[in-house]
Amino acid sequence: MPEHTYKQFDVELEAIRARVLEMGGLVEEQVNKAVDALISGDITLAEAVIGEDHRVNSMEVSADEACTQIIALRQPTASDLRLILTIIKTITDLERIGDEAAKIARYALKVHESDRIVMPRYSEIKYMAGLALKMLREALDAFARLDVSAAAAVARQDMEVDEEFHLITRHLITYMMEDPRTISTFIDLMFVVKAIERIGDHSKNISEYVVFMVKGKDVRHTTLEELEKEIL
């Protein structure tokens, strides 16, 4: 392959990596806004998040088509092929995080219906959402810098998000048992915390793809200890 063709290939790869990070930035913004809408009761903001979900979907389709074209025209091998496969997997998880953001926004609308009797405190949910958003930011940063150590740190943080999920779920069940008037609202909040937990899972997936891209090893469905051993 002539040198100018190699350079053009590198430009194409860099452009599609930039698309992934742009999509990641949009998804992070969507999650932030959805959680803010839930906590503040900002109906307009919640509706905006739901309305913007199509942008995330469109970016996934566009990036996926670009990857397919590169595979067809360039027939990448080794690390270049791993990069393309990593991008395809990553944009799928980013799109699903976008779906979870829209889900949180829809539940924000339900929770703040005018006839709701109970308005809950959101400190635990806000804290858990902060953990999941930190995971997403660090997973995207690991992707941008090809940093497998940072990827392992994201996987460790997923355990904390899972613990918060179980803690909040137990609290919500206790509240519902103590006061049946809270049941409708708190069931909706249980779906919210599940969506946040899923955002953490998808962020962990993205971090694991970074290990695959750099090391050529699929570390999905492995223990944290096995993952950390792999990156050493």
Sequence and secondary structure as in RCSB ss.txt:
>XXXX:A:sequence
MPEHTYKQFDVELEAIRARVLEMGGLVEEQVNKAVDALISGDITLAEAVIGEDHRVNSMEVSADEACTQIIALRQ
PTASDLRLILTIIKTITDLERIGDEAAKIARYALKVHESDRIVMPRYSEIKYMAGLALKMLREALDAFARLDVSA
AAAVARQDMEVDEEFHLITRHLITYMMEDPRTISTFIDLMFVVKAIERIGDHSKNISEYVVFMVKGKDVRHTTLE
ELEKEIL
>XXXX:A:secstr
  HHHHHHHHHHHHHHHHHHHHHHHHHHHHHHHHHHHHHHT HHHHHHHHHHHHHHHHHHHHHHHHHHHHHHHH 
  HHHHHHHHHHHHHHHHHHHHHHHHHHHHHHHHHHT TT S     HHHHHHHHHHHHHHHHHHHHHHHT HHH
HHHHHHHHHHHHHHHHHHHHHHHHHHHH GGGHHHHHHHHHHHHHHHHHHHHHHHHHHHHHHHHH    TT  HH
HHHHHH 
